[in-house]
Amino acid sequence: MTDYEHELVVGSLDTGKRHVDDAVFSTYVRRVRESFLRERVPTESFETYYRPAVRMEVDYHAELFAGDRVVGSVDVLSVGETSITTEVTLSTDEQRVATAKTVQVIVDPETEEPTPVPEDWRANLT
């Protein structure tokens, strides 16, 4: 598991409730997941393939507010033939605020079709 820190942006609040809305949670999940993959996957190989998220389930445990410091951690749940399933946990100093399970498919940019997870990725993620 690897941790990344992100600061919330005041402009991303839900103005009716003064808390962060669900779209911002999704953005943080994506940032943490992509940072994690950049760290684990060789750079040249990382830039070669598209990695669209085809599924995301988010469980919200608590609200986030402007000024909260958010830390995200990633756990690789599985590496399939053409996909990677991760769980991202977002927390503040005080508590866990969200857990998201995501599935990304590895896509060959030339064919625009799913392609097997490269062996160097698999070796670094399992």
C-alpha positions in Angstrom: 0.0 0.0 0.0 1.3 3.5 -0.9 0.1 6.8 0.5 -0.3 10.1 -1.4 -1.3 13.5 0.1 -3.7 15.9 -1.5 -5.1 19.3 -0.3 -8.7 20.1 -1.1 -9.6 23.1 -3.3 -12.1 25.6 -1.8 -13.8 25.9 -5.2 -14.8 22.3 -5.2 -17.3 22.6 -2.4 -21.0 21.8 -2.6 -22.3 25.3 -1.9 -25.5 24.1 -0.3 -23.8 22.0 2.4 -20.2 23.5 2.5 -18.7 20.1 2.0 -16.9 18.5 -0.9 -19.2 16.9 -3.4 -19.1 13.4 -4.9 -17.3 14.5 -8.1 -14.3 15.7 -6.0 -14.1 12.4 -4.2 -13.9 10.7 -7.7 -11.2 13.1 -8.8 -9.1 12.3 -5.7 -9.6 8.6 -6.2 -8.3 9.0 -9.8 -5.4 11.1 -8.8 -4.3 8.7 -6.1 -4.7 5.6 -8.3 -2.8 7.2 -11.2 0.0 8.4 -8.9 0.3 4.9 -7.5 0.5 3.4 -11.0 3.1 5.9 -12.2 5.2 4.9 -9.2 4.9 1.2 -9.8 4.8 0.8 -13.6 7.9 1.6 -15.8 7.5 5.0 -17.3 7.8 4.1 -21.0 5.3 1.3 -20.6 2.9 3.5 -18.5 2.7 6.1 -21.3 2.1 3.5 -24.0 -1.3 2.3 -22.9 -4.7 3.9 -22.2 -6.1 3.0 -18.8 -9.8 4.0 -18.7 -11.7 3.2 -15.6 -14.7 1.1 -16.6 -16.1 0.7 -13.1 -16.0 2.7 -9.8 -17.9 1.9 -6.6 -17.6 4.5 -3.8 -18.6 4.1 -0.2 -18.7 7.4 1.6 -17.9 7.2 5.3 -17.7 10.9 6.3 -17.8 14.4 4.8 -14.8 16.4 3.6 -14.5 20.2 4.2 -12.3 23.0 2.8 -8.9 22.8 4.4 -9.0 19.1 5.2 -5.8 17.2 4.4 -6.6 14.1 2.5 -4.3 11.0 2.3 -5.1 8.3 -0.2 -3.8 4.7 -0.1 -4.0 2.0 -2.8 -4.4 -1.7 -2.5 -4.2 -3.8 -5.7 -7.1 -6.3 -5.4 -6.4 -8.2 -8.6 -4.6 -8.1 -12.0 -6.7 -9.9 -14.6 -6.0 -10.7 -18.2 -6.7 -7.1 -19.4 -7.7 -5.3 -16.2 -6.5 -4.0 -12.9 -8.8 -3.8 -9.9 -7.8 -1.5 -7.0 -9.2 -0.2 -3.8 -8.4 3.4 -2.9 -9.0 4.6 0.7 -9.2 8.3 1.3 -8.7 9.5 4.9 -8.2 12.7 6.9 -6.0 12.9 10.0 -9.1 11.9 12.0 -10.9 9.3 10.0 -11.5 7.3 6.8 -13.8 9.3 4.5 -14.3 7.1 1.5 -13.4 3.8 0.0 -13.5 3.2 -3.8 -13.1 0.0 -5.8 -12.1 0.7 -9.4 -11.5 -1.4 -12.4 -9.3 -0.1 -15.2 -8.9 -1.8 -18.6 -5.5 -1.7 -20.4 -6.2 -0.5 -24.0 -3.8 -0.6 -26.9 -3.9 2.9 -28.5 -3.4 1.6 -32.0 -6.2 -0.9 -32.0 -8.3 0.8 -29.3 -9.1 -2.6 -27.9 -8.3 -4.2 -24.6 -4.9 -5.8 -24.4 -3.2 -8.0 -21.9 -1.7 -6.3 -18.9 2.0 -6.0 -19.7 4.2 -8.5 -17.8 6.3 -5.7 -16.3 3.1 -4.1 -14.9 2.0 -7.5 -13.5 5.3 -8.1 -11.9 5.2 -4.7 -10.1 1.6 -4.8 -9.1 1.3 -8.3 -7.7 
